[in-house]
Amino acid sequence: MSKKKLLSRVRRIKGQSIALENVLEGEPDCMAVLQQVAAIKGAVNGLMKEVLEGHLREHLGAENLSQEERAEEVEQVISVLKSYLK
């Protein structure tokens, strides 16, 4: 997982959030608000996918993990996914 790539995604989300704030400060058009919210959601989902994939490959894919350590990692990922998907 590339730190530069992740920071780029975070900055894009930040820019989209600022754009949404600017729309809401003016005379908000419902479609403009919906489009910004959809863009932010898509960007956050993309960030989550990148981080999750990197974690799974680097941590759960590690050959030196014991069965107990691997089970704990799986439980941690499941916990995060449950809170993310609420």
NUVEX-231123 format. One record per residue: residue number from 1; residue in one letter; x, y, z of N, C-alpha, C in turn. Coordinates in Angstrom, 1 decimal. Layout:
# NUVEX-231123
SITE,seq,type,n.east,n.north,n.up,ca.east,ca.north,ca.up,c.east,c.north,c.up
SITE,NUM,a,X,Y,Z,X,Y,Z,X,Y,Z
...
***
This chain:
# NUVEX-231123
SITE,seq,type,n.east,n.north,n.up,ca.east,ca.north,ca.up,c.east,c.north,c.up
SITE,1,m,0.9,-1.2,0.0,0.0,0.0,0.0,0.9,1.2,0.0
SITE,2,s,0.8,2.1,-1.0,1.6,3.2,-1.1,1.1,4.4,-0.3
SITE,3,k,1.9,4.9,0.5,1.6,6.1,1.4,1.2,7.3,0.5
SITE,4,k,1.9,7.5,-0.6,1.6,8.6,-1.5,0.2,8.4,-2.1
SITE,5,k,-0.1,7.2,-2.5,-1.4,7.0,-3.1,-2.6,7.2,-2.1
SITE,6,l,-2.3,6.7,-0.8,-3.4,6.9,0.2,-3.6,8.4,0.5
SITE,7,l,-2.4,9.1,0.7,-2.5,10.6,0.9,-3.3,11.3,-0.2
SITE,8,s,-3.0,10.9,-1.4,-3.7,11.5,-2.5,-5.3,11.3,-2.4
SITE,9,r,-5.6,10.1,-2.0,-7.1,9.8,-1.8,-7.7,10.6,-0.7
SITE,10,v,-6.9,10.7,0.4,-7.4,11.5,1.5,-7.6,13.0,1.1
SITE,11,r,-6.6,13.5,0.4,-6.7,14.9,-0.1,-7.9,15.1,-1.0
SITE,12,r,-8.2,14.1,-1.8,-9.3,14.2,-2.7,-10.6,14.2,-1.9
SITE,13,i,-10.7,13.4,-0.9,-11.9,13.4,0.0,-12.0,14.8,0.7
SITE,14,k,-10.9,15.3,1.2,-10.9,16.6,1.8,-11.4,17.7,0.9
SITE,15,g,-10.9,17.7,-0.4,-11.4,18.6,-1.4,-12.9,18.5,-1.7
SITE,16,q,-13.3,17.2,-1.7,-14.8,17.0,-2.0,-15.6,17.5,-0.8
SITE,17,s,-15.1,17.3,0.4,-15.8,17.8,1.6,-15.9,19.3,1.7
SITE,18,i,-14.8,19.9,1.3,-14.8,21.4,1.2,-15.8,21.9,0.2
SITE,19,a,-15.8,21.2,-1.0,-16.8,21.6,-2.0,-18.2,21.4,-1.5
SITE,20,l,-18.5,20.3,-0.8,-19.8,20.1,-0.2,-20.2,21.2,0.7
SITE,21,e,-19.2,21.6,1.6,-19.4,22.7,2.5,-19.8,24.0,1.8
SITE,22,n,-19.0,24.3,0.8,-19.3,25.5,0.0,-20.6,25.5,-0.7
SITE,23,v,-21.1,24.3,-1.2,-22.4,24.2,-1.8,-23.5,24.5,-0.7
SITE,24,l,-23.3,23.9,0.5,-24.3,24.1,1.5,-24.3,25.5,2.1
SITE,25,e,-23.2,26.2,2.0,-23.1,27.6,2.5,-23.9,28.6,1.6
SITE,26,g,-24.0,28.2,0.4,-24.7,29.1,-0.6,-26.2,28.7,-0.6
SITE,27,e,-26.7,28.8,-1.8,-28.1,28.4,-2.0,-28.0,27.0,-2.6
SITE,28,p,-28.1,26.0,-1.7,-27.8,24.6,-2.1,-28.9,24.1,-3.1
SITE,29,d,-28.4,23.5,-4.1,-29.2,22.8,-5.1,-29.2,21.3,-4.7
SITE,30,c,-30.3,20.7,-4.5,-30.4,19.3,-4.0,-29.5,18.4,-4.8
SITE,31,m,-29.5,18.5,-6.1,-28.8,17.6,-7.0,-27.3,17.8,-6.8
SITE,32,a,-26.8,19.1,-6.6,-25.4,19.3,-6.3,-25.0,18.7,-5.0
SITE,33,v,-25.8,18.8,-4.0,-25.5,18.2,-2.7,-25.4,16.7,-2.8
SITE,34,l,-26.4,16.1,-3.5,-26.4,14.6,-3.7,-25.2,14.2,-4.5
SITE,35,q,-24.8,14.9,-5.5,-23.6,14.5,-6.3,-22.4,14.6,-5.4
SITE,36,q,-22.2,15.6,-4.6,-21.1,15.8,-3.7,-21.0,14.7,-2.7
SITE,37,v,-22.2,14.3,-2.1,-22.2,13.3,-1.1,-21.8,11.9,-1.8
SITE,38,a,-22.4,11.7,-2.9,-22.0,10.4,-3.7,-20.5,10.4,-4.0
SITE,39,a,-20.0,11.5,-4.4,-18.5,11.5,-4.7,-17.7,11.3,-3.5
SITE,40,i,-18.1,11.8,-2.3,-17.4,11.6,-1.1,-17.5,10.1,-0.7
SITE,41,k,-18.7,9.6,-0.8,-18.9,8.2,-0.4,-18.0,7.3,-1.3
SITE,42,g,-18.0,7.6,-2.5,-17.2,6.7,-3.5,-15.7,6.8,-3.1
SITE,43,a,-15.2,8.1,-2.8,-13.8,8.3,-2.5,-13.5,7.5,-1.1
SITE,44,v,-14.4,7.6,-0.2,-14.1,6.9,1.1,-14.1,5.4,0.9
SITE,45,n,-15.0,4.9,0.1,-15.1,3.5,-0.2,-13.8,3.1,-0.9
SITE,46,g,-13.3,3.9,-1.8,-12.0,3.5,-2.5,-10.8,3.5,-1.5
SITE,47,l,-10.8,4.5,-0.6,-9.8,4.5,0.4,-9.8,3.3,1.3
SITE,48,m,-11.0,2.9,1.7,-11.2,1.7,2.6,-10.8,0.5,1.9
SITE,49,k,-11.1,0.4,0.6,-10.7,-0.8,-0.2,-9.2,-0.9,-0.3
SITE,50,e,-8.5,0.2,-0.5,-7.1,0.2,-0.6,-6.4,-0.2,0.7
SITE,51,v,-6.9,0.4,1.8,-6.3,0.1,3.1,-6.5,-1.3,3.5
SITE,52,l,-7.8,-1.8,3.3,-8.2,-3.1,3.7,-7.4,-4.2,2.8
SITE,53,e,-7.2,-3.9,1.6,-6.5,-4.9,0.7,-5.0,-4.9,1.1
SITE,54,g,-4.4,-3.7,1.4,-3.1,-3.7,1.9,-2.9,-4.4,3.2
SITE,55,h,-3.8,-4.2,4.1,-3.7,-4.9,5.4,-3.8,-6.4,5.2
SITE,56,l,-4.8,-6.9,4.4,-5.0,-8.3,4.2,-3.7,-8.9,3.6
SITE,57,r,-3.2,-8.3,2.6,-2.0,-8.8,2.0,-0.7,-8.8,2.9
SITE,58,e,-0.5,-7.7,3.6,0.7,-7.5,4.4,0.6,-8.3,5.8
SITE,59,h,-0.6,-8.3,6.4,-0.7,-8.8,7.7,-1.2,-10.3,7.7
SITE,60,l,-2.4,-10.4,7.1,-3.0,-11.8,7.1,-2.3,-12.7,6.1
SITE,61,g,-1.6,-12.2,5.1,-0.9,-13.0,4.2,0.5,-13.3,4.6
SITE,62,a,0.9,-12.8,5.8,2.3,-13.0,6.3,2.4,-14.5,6.7
SITE,63,e,3.5,-15.1,6.3,3.6,-16.6,6.5,4.1,-16.8,8.0
SITE,64,n,4.6,-15.8,8.7,5.2,-16.1,10.0,4.1,-15.9,11.1
SITE,65,l,2.8,-15.8,10.8,1.8,-15.7,11.8,1.4,-17.0,12.3
SITE,66,s,1.2,-17.1,13.6,0.7,-18.3,14.2,-0.8,-18.4,13.8
SITE,67,q,-1.4,-19.5,14.0,-2.9,-19.7,13.8,-3.6,-18.7,14.7
SITE,68,e,-3.2,-18.6,16.0,-3.8,-17.7,16.9,-3.7,-16.3,16.5
SITE,69,e,-2.5,-15.8,16.1,-2.3,-14.4,15.6,-3.2,-14.2,14.4
SITE,70,r,-3.3,-15.1,13.5,-4.1,-14.9,12.3,-5.6,-14.8,12.6
SITE,71,a,-6.0,-15.6,13.6,-7.4,-15.6,14.0,-7.7,-14.2,14.6
SITE,72,e,-6.8,-13.7,15.4,-7.0,-12.4,16.1,-7.0,-11.3,15.0
SITE,73,e,-6.2,-11.3,14.0,-6.2,-10.4,12.9,-7.5,-10.4,12.2
SITE,74,v,-8.0,-11.6,11.9,-9.3,-11.8,11.2,-10.4,-11.1,12.1
SITE,75,e,-10.4,-11.4,13.4,-11.5,-10.8,14.2,-11.4,-9.2,14.2
SITE,76,q,-10.2,-8.7,14.2,-10.0,-7.2,14.1,-10.6,-6.7,12.8
SITE,77,v,-10.3,-7.3,11.7,-10.8,-6.9,10.4,-12.3,-7.0,10.4
SITE,78,i,-12.9,-8.1,10.9,-14.3,-8.2,11.0,-15.0,-7.1,11.8
SITE,79,s,-14.4,-6.8,12.9,-14.9,-5.7,13.8,-14.9,-4.4,13.1
SITE,80,v,-13.8,-4.1,12.4,-13.8,-2.8,11.6,-14.8,-2.8,10.5
SITE,81,l,-14.9,-3.9,9.8,-15.9,-4.0,8.7,-17.3,-3.8,9.2
SITE,82,k,-17.6,-4.4,10.4,-19.0,-4.3,10.9,-19.3,-2.9,11.3
SITE,83,s,-18.3,-2.1,11.8,-18.6,-0.7,12.2,-18.7,0.1,10.9
SITE,84,y,-17.9,-0.2,9.9,-17.9,0.5,8.6,-19.2,0.3,7.8
SITE,85,l,-19.7,-0.9,7.9,-20.9,-1.2,7.1,-22.2,-1.0,7.8
SITE,86,k,-22.2,-0.4,9.0,-23.5,0.0,9.7,-24.3,0.9,8.9
***
